Amino acid sequence: MASVGSVSSKIIGKVTKFKPVQKCCNYFRKEPEKAIAYSTIASVVGKDGIGCYMYVNQSLNNKKIPEDKRKFVAALDLTNGILMIAAQLGLFFAMRKFNEPLFNKIFQKSFDKAGQVFKTIATQIRKQQKSAGVPPSQISRKITIKKDYDKIRKDCLDTFKFITELAAATILAKRVVVPFIATPLAQKVKDKMDYKFDKNAKVEKEDQDVDKDDDDKIKNNKEEINSKELPNNSNLLDKYKK
C-alpha cells in the first residue's frame, strides 16, 4: 500500500505540469511582489465572497427569523458583503498607485530621487574600505554599490507596498470604511422595511375591522328578519274564525 506522502507527491507532480500552474509559477518567479500581493487579496476577497453567500443563504432559511423579515436580513447581509469586497479591491488598487510616491516621501532621507544619499553612502563605503587596508583594485566601484543600493531600495519598496496595500484592504476598508457606510445604510433599509411592515399591518387590520363590521351587519339583519317571522305553530285561519 502506497504511503500518503508518495501519493500526494505524485498528485502534486502532475498538477505542476499543467500550463496554467506553470504560468502562475513563472509569474511568481518574475514578479514575486505582485504575485504575492494579488494572490493574497484574491484569497481575502474569495473568503469574503463565500462568507457573504453563506450568510445570505443562512438568513433566507433561518427559522428563528420571522418569515416576513428573512428577505430583509438577507438583503443586509448581501449589501454588507458587496460593500466589503468592493471597498477592499478599491483601496488595494488605489494603494498600488499611490504607495510608491508615499514611500519616496517617507523614506526620502534614505532613498532620494536626486541621488545625494547614494553618493554619501558610496563615499563612506569606499573610505571605510581604504581605512581597512583593502587593495585599490578590490575597492568597490560606485556602479557595484549602486546595484546593491537599488536592490535594497526595491526590496524595501516591495515590502512597503505589500504591507500598505493589505493594511488598506483588510484594516481600513473592512474595519473603517465598510462599517461607516453599511451601518447608516442598514438603518435606512431597516426603517423603510419597518414602515412598509407597519403599513401592511395597518391595512390588514383595517380589512379585518371592515370584515367584522360586515359580519355584524349581516348578523343583525338576520336577527331582525327572524324577529319578524311568524311563529311556527301559528294558524293563519284563526283570525277568520267566527
Buried (B, 14 or more C-beta within 10 A) or exposed (E): EEEEEEEEEEEEEEEEEEEEEEEBEEBEEEEEBBBBBBEBBEEBBEEBBEEBEEBBEBBBEEEEBEEEBBEBBBBBBBBBBBBBBBBBBBBBEBBBEEBEEEBBEEBEEEBBEEEEBBEEBBEEBBEEBEEEEEEEEEBBEBEEBBEEBEEEBEEBBBEBBBEBBBBBBBEBBBEEBBBEBBEEBBEEBBEEBEEEBEEEEEEEEEEEEEEEEEEEEEEEEEEEEEEEEEEEEEEEEEEEEE
